[in-house]
Amino acid sequence: MEQPRRITDSFPRRRGPGRPPGRLKDKNKKDKDKDKVQVKVRDCPRAPSQPPPDPALLEMLRRFDLSWEYGPCTGITRLQRWERAQELGLSPPGPVRDALLEHRDNPDVTY
């Protein structure tokens, strides 16, 4: 009678903490990888810098975020939450929607 197969029978056995025997870490390879990453970062186009939003605007949005009367705010943008609250007849503040539409491209305001 055969023993039942285990899921671990499908994988090759390795010695040590996850490394095959006889291999050493190549220190020069690590330095080369760092150089590659730095080059990639330098070559990436940067997003156009936007001026930071007004602190009063951020405070108004924070109060909107923390107000549970407009429903939960996880997983959606502020504008989606505002529109959902409007559809449900919860009367969200109009200045919040105006600010969200005005600063639509700024992620600090949108999310």
QUIJO-V491683 format. One record per residue. N is the residue number from 1. RES is the residue in three letters. PHI is phi in whole degrees, 0 to 359 (* if undefined). PSI is psi in whole degrees, 0 to 359 (999 if undefined). Layout:
BEGIN
n={N:N}
res={RES:RES}
phi={PHI:PHI}
psi={PSI:PSI}
END
This chain:
BEGIN
n={1:2:3:4:5:6:7:8:9:10:11:12:13:14:15:16:17:18:19:20:21:22:23:24:25:26:27:28:29:30:31:32:33:34:35:36:37:38:39:40:41:42:43:44:45:46:47:48:49:50:51:52:53:54:55:56:57:58:59:60:61:62:63:64:65:66:67:68:69:70:71:72:73:74:75:76:77:78:79:80:81:82:83:84:85:86:87:88:89:90:91:92:93:94:95:96:97:98:99:100:101:102:103:104:105:106:107:108:109:110:111}
res={MET:GLU:GLN:PRO:ARG:ARG:ILE:THR:ASP:SER:PHE:PRO:ARG:ARG:ARG:GLY:PRO:GLY:ARG:PRO:PRO:GLY:ARG:LEU:LYS:ASP:LYS:ASN:LYS:LYS:ASP:LYS:ASP:LYS:ASP:LYS:VAL:GLN:VAL:LYS:VAL:ARG:ASP:CYS:PRO:ARG:ALA:PRO:SER:GLN:PRO:PRO:PRO:ASP:PRO:ALA:LEU:LEU:GLU:MET:LEU:ARG:ARG:PHE:ASP:LEU:SER:TRP:GLU:TYR:GLY:PRO:CYS:THR:GLY:ILE:THR:ARG:LEU:GLN:ARG:TRP:GLU:ARG:ALA:GLN:GLU:LEU:GLY:LEU:SER:PRO:PRO:GLY:PRO:VAL:ARG:ASP:ALA:LEU:LEU:GLU:HIS:ARG:ASP:ASN:PRO:ASP:VAL:THR:TYR}
phi={*:277:281:293:285:250:296:288:291:279:251:292:279:236:260:81:278:92:243:291:294:89:257:245:289:268:293:294:297:298:296:296:297:298:298:297:296:297:295:298:294:294:280:290:289:270:292:298:287:247:295:295:293:298:301:294:296:297:294:297:292:296:297:296:297:276:274:283:292:258:92:293:240:276:85:225:282:297:293:297:294:298:295:296:297:296:297:275:75:268:53:290:294:296:298:294:297:300:294:294:288:290:250:300:273:263:295:295:267:292:250}
psi={131:152:149:147:145:157:331:345:342:343:144:148:142:149:148:190:59:5:143:152:147:357:136:155:133:110:325:327:322:316:321:318:322:316:319:317:317:321:317:319:319:326:345:133:137:148:145:134:138:146:145:143:159:134:327:322:315:324:319:317:324:318:322:318:320:354:113:349:346:11:174:154:9:136:2:162:167:322:320:321:319:314:322:317:322:316:328:1:30:0:64:156:133:321:333:314:317:317:320:321:326:323:41:329:356:113:336:332:322:319:999}
END
